[in-house]
Amino acid sequence: MRKAPAMLAILAAGLCASGCQSPKGTFERTFLPDPAKPYIGMTKEQVIACAGKPSGSYNTNTGETLTYHYSGAGPVPAPAAKKQDDKGNPFGSKKADKNYDCSASLIFEGGRLSRVTFAPRLVVSPYETKKDPKTGEKVPVPQPKPCSFSLPNCSGR
């Protein structure tokens, strides 16, 4: 008989703790799989072979991070670039690099992919507001569409 009150107390404490987080975020972290999981453990060379050249990279204390800009499900190799763009710039055009929806950071530690983070390029705070030009009232800024992540040209493991 003493187990029922103890179980209720534990359940109440759990509900109170989970109430501090957004329900959608809690659901996603609890029930949706990690989209990067099939690629964890791949080498940098394997990732570059199927995802293409990264938009950027930088070294960290524990390894290296590759950054990809992409639209769609995930980064894929870009078609062969011209040596010069239309204006004669030998370095190519930067316009193509600005037409992306998502950014992913692939973190390599010990030569292997250990973690992936990804987010929309135009992410804004959920508390951000702007003035409605018609009414003058503050309204929430619309959020960009969410990003997904995969390496479509990689088989995973």
C-alpha positions as CSV (number, residue, x, y, z in Angstrom):
1,M,0.0,0.0,0.0
2,R,2.9,2.4,0.6
3,K,4.1,2.0,-3.0
4,A,1.1,3.9,-4.5
5,P,1.9,7.3,-2.8
6,A,5.6,6.9,-3.5
7,M,4.8,6.3,-7.2
8,L,2.5,9.3,-7.3
9,A,5.2,11.5,-5.7
10,I,7.7,10.3,-8.3
11,L,5.3,10.9,-11.2
12,A,4.4,14.4,-9.9
13,A,8.1,15.3,-9.6
14,G,8.7,14.1,-13.2
15,L,5.8,16.1,-14.6
16,C,7.0,19.2,-12.8
17,A,10.5,18.8,-14.1
18,S,9.3,18.1,-17.7
19,G,7.0,21.1,-17.5
20,C,10.0,23.4,-17.6
21,Q,10.8,22.4,-21.2
22,S,8.7,22.8,-24.3
23,P,6.5,19.8,-24.9
24,K,7.5,19.6,-28.6
25,G,11.2,19.7,-27.8
26,T,10.8,17.1,-25.1
27,F,8.9,14.8,-27.5
28,E,11.4,15.2,-30.3
29,R,14.4,14.5,-28.0
30,T,12.6,11.5,-26.5
31,F,11.0,9.7,-29.4
32,L,12.6,10.9,-32.7
33,P,15.8,9.2,-33.7
34,D,19.1,11.0,-34.2
35,P,19.4,11.7,-38.0
36,A,23.2,11.7,-37.8
37,K,23.5,8.3,-36.0
38,P,24.1,6.2,-39.2
39,Y,27.1,8.4,-40.0
40,I,28.8,8.6,-36.6
41,G,32.2,6.9,-36.8
42,M,32.9,7.7,-40.4
43,T,36.3,9.2,-41.3
44,K,36.7,12.7,-42.7
45,E,37.7,11.3,-46.0
46,Q,34.6,9.1,-46.2
47,V,32.3,12.1,-45.4
48,I,34.0,14.4,-48.0
49,A,33.8,11.6,-50.6
50,C,30.0,11.5,-50.3
51,A,29.1,15.0,-49.1
52,G,31.6,17.0,-51.2
53,K,33.9,19.8,-50.2
54,P,32.8,21.6,-47.1
55,S,31.9,25.3,-47.0
56,G,34.5,25.8,-44.3
57,S,36.5,24.0,-41.7
58,Y,38.4,24.8,-38.5
59,N,40.5,23.0,-36.0
60,T,39.5,22.5,-32.4
61,N,41.4,21.3,-29.3
62,T,40.1,17.8,-29.8
63,G,39.8,17.5,-33.6
64,E,38.3,19.3,-36.6
65,T,34.9,20.7,-37.6
66,L,33.6,20.8,-41.2
67,T,30.8,23.2,-42.0
68,Y,28.4,22.5,-44.8
69,H,25.7,24.8,-46.3
70,Y,22.9,23.0,-48.1
71,S,19.3,22.9,-49.1
72,G,17.2,19.8,-49.0
73,A,17.9,16.6,-47.0
74,G,21.6,17.2,-46.6
75,P,24.9,18.1,-48.2
76,V,25.8,16.5,-51.5
77,P,28.8,17.2,-53.8
78,A,28.4,20.3,-55.9
79,P,28.7,20.1,-59.6
80,A,32.0,21.0,-61.1
81,A,32.6,24.7,-60.7
82,K,33.8,26.9,-63.6
83,K,37.3,28.3,-63.4
84,Q,36.0,31.9,-63.8
85,D,32.6,33.3,-63.2
86,D,30.8,35.6,-65.7
87,K,32.6,38.7,-64.5
88,G,36.1,37.1,-64.9
89,N,36.7,36.5,-61.2
90,P,39.2,33.6,-61.0
91,F,38.0,32.6,-57.6
92,G,34.4,31.9,-58.7
93,S,31.2,33.4,-57.6
94,K,30.1,33.6,-54.0
95,K,26.4,34.0,-55.0
96,A,25.9,30.2,-55.0
97,D,27.1,30.0,-51.4
98,K,24.3,32.4,-50.2
99,N,21.5,30.4,-51.6
100,Y,21.2,27.7,-48.9
101,D,18.6,27.0,-46.3
102,C,20.5,25.0,-43.7
103,S,24.0,24.8,-42.1
104,A,25.5,21.6,-40.6
105,S,28.6,21.3,-38.5
106,L,30.3,17.9,-38.5
107,I,32.6,17.4,-35.6
108,F,35.5,15.0,-35.9
109,E,37.4,13.8,-32.9
110,G,40.2,11.2,-33.2
111,G,39.7,11.2,-37.0
112,R,36.1,10.0,-36.8
113,L,32.8,11.8,-37.0
114,S,31.5,12.1,-33.4
115,R,28.7,14.7,-33.5
116,V,26.6,16.6,-36.0
117,T,24.6,19.8,-35.4
118,F,22.4,21.5,-37.9
119,A,20.1,24.4,-38.0
120,P,18.3,26.8,-40.5
121,R,20.4,29.6,-41.8
122,L,17.9,32.3,-41.0
123,V,17.1,31.1,-37.5
124,V,15.5,33.7,-35.2
125,S,14.6,33.7,-31.5
126,P,11.1,32.5,-30.8
127,Y,10.7,35.7,-28.7
128,E,11.7,38.0,-31.6
129,T,8.9,40.4,-32.6
130,K,8.4,43.0,-35.3
131,K,5.9,45.7,-35.9
132,D,3.0,44.9,-38.1
133,P,2.9,47.6,-40.8
134,K,-0.9,47.6,-40.9
135,T,-1.8,47.6,-37.2
136,G,1.4,48.8,-35.6
137,E,1.2,45.9,-33.1
138,K,4.1,43.7,-32.2
139,V,3.8,40.3,-33.9
140,P,6.1,37.2,-33.7
141,V,8.7,36.9,-36.5
142,P,8.0,33.9,-38.6
143,Q,10.3,31.0,-38.1
144,P,12.1,29.4,-41.1
145,K,11.2,25.9,-42.1
146,P,13.1,23.3,-40.0
147,C,16.1,21.5,-41.3
148,S,16.7,17.8,-41.7
149,F,20.0,16.1,-42.0
150,S,21.3,13.2,-44.0
151,L,24.1,12.4,-46.3
152,P,22.1,11.2,-49.3
153,N,25.2,9.9,-51.2
154,C,26.5,8.0,-48.2
155,S,25.4,4.5,-47.4
156,G,25.8,5.1,-43.6
157,R,27.0,2.1,-41.6
